[in-house]
Amino acid sequence: MIRVEAGMSTARFVKLIDMPERTWRRWQAKAKQQQPPKGPWPQPARDAARDLVTKHALAKPAWGHRKIWAMTRHDGHRVSQATVLRLLRDDGLILPSEYQKQRRELAKDRKAAFAQNPTGPNQVWQLDFSEFETTTGGTWRIAGCRDWFSKLEYPFHVSPTANQYDAIAAIELALADYEAMFGHPLVDKCEVDPDTGEVLPVVTIVTDNGGPFRSLNFELFIMRHPELRHVRTRVKSPGQNGSRERGFGTLKYERLFLDEIPDALTLIERAEDYRTEYNAERPHEAIAWNRPMEVHLGLADPTTPTFEREQILPTT
């Protein structure tokens, strides 16, 4: 206590009492071993959220702590991201920090393939192929359109090939899903230029420069659909179609890579289960932790979380 009250260093203190510093350190270590460790300290924030956070973490082991936090907030429990992260670390439920490093590098600012950023859903659809090898059924290609604004995934087209006909089939699935969702075909949204009488396209299909998208049949298909316009990204610039590529990466990491997939039928089932969960349940960080279907239908703003509610403090 003398040393602490005097603000004296250990070296000066042991010199004052004529004791070797090593002896003092040895006595100090023995005294610390005999004392019970401090804590555990109360953790009211973690204890209050533990059951809910653990439930979501066990149900979705491939999700990071921010998505678990968003699900907890959607359930009505107010908790911080840091508390959820500490809770998951305590229970050994958090993924390694390197899990999404590569995808975060791809998520840096990129130059868009279109002149202006979309201001609403069904303005830009991004289309591409992704390859997946099953254990006994060979290699299959997944094609699908993804809405750039709402991040909504349209139905996937799974085929052993990745040619012009598969690309056309993927767009046809998206058009059919749009009609089933909104009750009318996409062409009904087209406006007519009053000067020329030309039907103005509604959706821009963004693809890379792969062979299927440079084929004559694909261009003829776009021409026969006045509601569509086709834009290809710059050569050797895959980042311009980054949202579509990250969507395929999420599909593989959160569903396809979890265990072995024997054949194409299982692959189609897993991909469709993921698409349903992704659109309607999984919170998305790029749209303020809302669900893609909510943003796509105009039920949520992509810049404001729906779980944020005005809090009225009690008056004194």
Phi, psi and omega in degrees: 000327179297316183295320181292314182294326181277354182066033186264143177287162180296320181298317179291324183294313181293330176292324180293321182265005176060054178230136176299141183297326179297321179295318179297316179297322180293316177297320181296318180295319178296320180295323179292326180292328181283339181275142177293146179295150179286149179092190357289142181281152178296142181232071185296323181293316180291317181297324182289329184257357189300311184299316183290316180294317180297322179300313181291322181293321178288327180286328182233077184292343181271356182272148175277177187291333181290322178289324174297320177298316180296319177297321178296320178293322177297332177280359175096006181260126180275116181207152181270160177297323181296321179295318178296318179297314180296321181295317179293323176294319179300321184266003179067035184248008183261145178284160176300152184293339181275000188301316184248017183300314182296320181290329177290328175295322179290341184274006178292167183302131179233155175281124185290153178277353180242157188295317183232144177293140179298148179254000180194174179290164178058040171243324178224123172247135178253133186234138176196174177249152173221142186256141177216134181256122176276167184286322182233352186254010178086190182261134182234153180247134179252126176238144180191149176269145180227128179286126184292324186283310185264351183067017181290138176263122172279166185305143180275146172250119183250128184207155175287350181242166177224067184246189184298325181290325176292322177296318178296318180298324179295319179291322178297322176297320179294318179296319179293322179292323176298315181297321178291330183282319186254352176084008178205153179292157182296330183296338179293341180275353184291140174260159182249131177293120183294337182276316185256344184075010181280140177283124183272133180292152181258316186247136173260122177270116180258125178225174172272196183259027178294162183303317180302329184269354175254005184282158181292318181297323179293317179294323177295322177298317178296320180295327181283351179244097183295344180280353184247148173224141185250131176230129176259144179288168178294153180297138179058035176229066183295339181296339180292341176251034191296323182298319179295319181292320178293328176297318177294322178298319178294319177303316183287315184289325185267349182220310189280330183271001183290324176206179183286142177244115189285321189213180184292324180297318177293322178299315179297319180296315180295318181296320180289322176299318178297316182298318179297314179293319182297317183287321191254340188236318189286122176291145183242126185295324185290343178242041173061040175065020173272173177268142181304321181295323178297317179291321183295324180270002179079016180273349181215150177268132183290359178248355184228122178295141179286342180276355176283121179236146178294129181257121179263114182282146180292143178275151180251000000 
